Amino acid sequence: MPHVNTGDTAWLLTSSALVLLMAPGLAFFYGGMVRAKSVLNMMMMTFGALALVSILWVLFGYSLAFGDDVGGGLLGDPTQFLGFRGMLLDTTSGSGGVPVTAFAVFQGLFAVITVALVSGAIADRARFGTWMVFAGIWLTLVYAPVAHWVFDLSHGSHVGGWLANRLGLVDFAGGTAVEINSGAAGLAVALVLGRRIGFGRDPMRPHNLTLVMIGAGLLWFGWFGFNAGSALGANNTAAVVFVNTLLAGSGGTLAWLLVERIRDGHATSLGAASGLVAGLVAITPSCSALTPVGGIVMGAAAGAVCAVAVGLKYRLGYDDSLDVVGVHLVGGLVGTIGIGLLASSAAPAAVDGLLYGGGLDQLGRQLVGAGVVLGFSFVVTYVIASVLERTMGFRIDEEHEVSGIDLVVHAEAAYDLHSAAGARPHLGHGSTTGVLAAATQPVDPERDNA
């Protein structure tokens, strides 16, 4: 049995735990951004994805993404590692010295957070049961193939995906597979479900900005495992990536706040949290290819561009509830394409972008990779969501959307003011009347998401 590098393995397992923490962090982040009547449903969509995707990843998802290629770099063998078969005593992952199970679970948690990100685009109006079915299908037909294209590197006799190994796309931790993929999917499913009742007319402000800030902090903390863990070892690359992740998040925060100050006259806590995430989204693909100064520039560029992009939904008329398109799709494009401009051979990826004398070659590769993932994810997701809407029904009833999805779907309320006052309302099972009778909610201190 090959020797296990305990230091690298310890770092990868720690990074996996940090990526896992991003799921409840996202639940807090998204939960605070919706209205009070939708908090629990929003959080449940993330926790549901965490439970379902983790199981499906072990059963067949990892094989689809990292099994031996079965079709021109497009898909892994779905049966090769079925149920992690043959992996439990294997310490020969592509990086060497790290148990393949550690690598597999790390990648599985990437799948979890990518699926969960999509839910933010359809907040307030999706059936929970249909969402769970969608999550399983989307993992299988969209995420796993794209992960194979981007993350599965060829080594030895193993043939990996085409974007990384044939095209030469640089995407260290998922600007295409995670960010552009989830953003394009969010746009597709939002178009299928349609706009929320009152969109563009009624205020739909975050109900609890404290939760948003807590969630953003947990996401930033977990993102160090997400990015630096992708080095698959406790090494210099991980250290450089760690620094760039810190700086890009900081740059994104300050740039978004500056845009707000110039445009609106004030800087907001929601803007700080959103700018932080935008900077982290952009540095995800580029963290191994930039110098620290490049990391600051990349984060700031994403913060500024995304601060403007979140307003596009009002101009174009699509209802992306929590700005998955404006932050993750746009930020992912900035970070992925920006590699072709800002990459420096002084960084571990050893690639020069246009501004460092590298010409247009790498820029062209980044444009092709970003465009292919965006188009594939949007088209396939649109088909999946459309089929589910026509068969199971994806959007909740109008009456239930207005009254509050938490009480109707989960028979719970995030803030039970009756109990605080000494009363205990009865929620009749299956009774809309009983549910609505208990629906006293705090008045939303609404502030628009944008």
Buried (B, 14 or more C-beta within 10 A) or exposed (E): EEEEBEEBBEBBBBBBBBBBBBBBBBBBBBBBBBBBBBBBBBBBBBBBBBEBBBEBBBBBBBBBBBBBBBEEBEBBBBEBBBEBEEBEEBBBBBBBBBBBBBBBBBBBBBBBBBBBBBBBBBBBBBBBEBBBBBBBBBBBBBBBBBBBBBBBBBBEEBBBBBBBBEBBBBBBBBBBBBBBBBBBBBBBBBBBBBBBEEBEEEEBBBBBBEBBBBBBBBBBEBBBBBBBBBBBBBBEBBEBBBBBBBBBBBBBBBBBBBBBEEEEEEBBBBBBBBBBBBBBBBBBBBBBBBBBEBBBBBBBBBBBBBBEBBEBBEEEEBBBBBBBBBBBBBBBBBBBBBBBBBBBBBBBBEBBBBBBEBEEBBBEBBBBBBBBBBEBBBEBBBEBBBBBBEEEEBBBEEEBBBBBBBBBBEBEBBBBEEEEEEEEBEBBEEEBEBBBBBBEBEEBEBBEBB
